[in-house]
């Protein structure tokens, strides 16, 4: 759509002194970026939920690396505060993913300030042909191309409006009106259905209407509220029976993504609460007890979400601290298959090397540590360097 708009703007104008085509072409360079931002924040909310969950896992893993890494443009200092139901969190999350290449469309705005060159009038063209009749052609073309973008704007704008109106209706206790907004959204913007925002609003509405047939959605809304209050155990107790019902059905109906994500977040909160702090480094019995508790929750998380990088990485760390070096090698190997991030791969190879050395395979261990250093050219991973130097 944007390519057709740019092509129409750069066509040779009917009038020699026609400034509109340069300005419209420059402004249209921003159309792809603006449409992407709008659709990500308002329509493609399921992908936003998935990105938010991956961001949560990445931030939690950073807590356990043992060294600092460069921060994002808009750093998330409280990972569990990430709430994709809030529009401002979607914007923050999206800005953190942007790279300098996203600014390239701004170069096209230079066409806005370009002045068309003056040409001598064609003596074979009669003056009356350059009158009001032809002056309408650029305007008509602009209106036509602009109208072609309307279908791409209707869905995100309606989604934002419906979300806002649904929140107002729920706050006012008008649950039937809120249900009407949700049903209209389901018909106009089907991509929103299944996102955390939609399911939470639906659960709150059905709870207000006392619709007991939709107990799963109502429980999800209650669990989402408990997660915001950091009541992770209660949220886990609400959600786990529904997840278990989905997995035990004979039809092998997989749980909904929003259910798996919310249950995973509850389990991650329980892991963080159980994981021993640095103040327990000198108390081996208490530290091992806390590690065993965290390990049990991590195994449950790996069962609920087998692709959880956080689960496998911390399971490897727990196995190493509990001297289960074979288990550490297995879990870190899974982490390497799941991750393409060099910082995390460097840490995984570090503990693979340490586990190999603890098993008496010094050569393999040093090779793994060398790989860890190669993946860390900016010298953040001090653990691997200390291990190679004999200080670990």
Protein Blocks (a to p, Z undefined) as FASTA:
>chain_A
ZZmmmmmmmpccfbfblcklmmmmmmmmmmmmmmmmmmmmmmmmmlmmmmmmmmmmmmmm
mmmnopacdddfbdcfblmlpcfkbmklmmmmmmmmpcfklmmmmmmmmmmmpccddddd
dfkbcfklmmmklmmmmmmmmmmmmmmmmmmmmmmmmmmmmmmmmmmmmmnopamlmmmm
mmmmmmmmmmlgopaklmmmmmmmmmmnopaklmmmmmmmmmmmmmmnopaklmmmmmmm
mmmmmmmpmnlpacdfklmmmmmmmmmmmmmmmpccfklmmmmmlmmmmmmmmmmmmmmm
mmmmmmlmklmmmmmmmmmmnopaklmmmmmmmmmmmpccfklmmmmmmmmmmmmmmnop
aklmmmmmmmmmmmmmnomalmlmmmmnopZZ
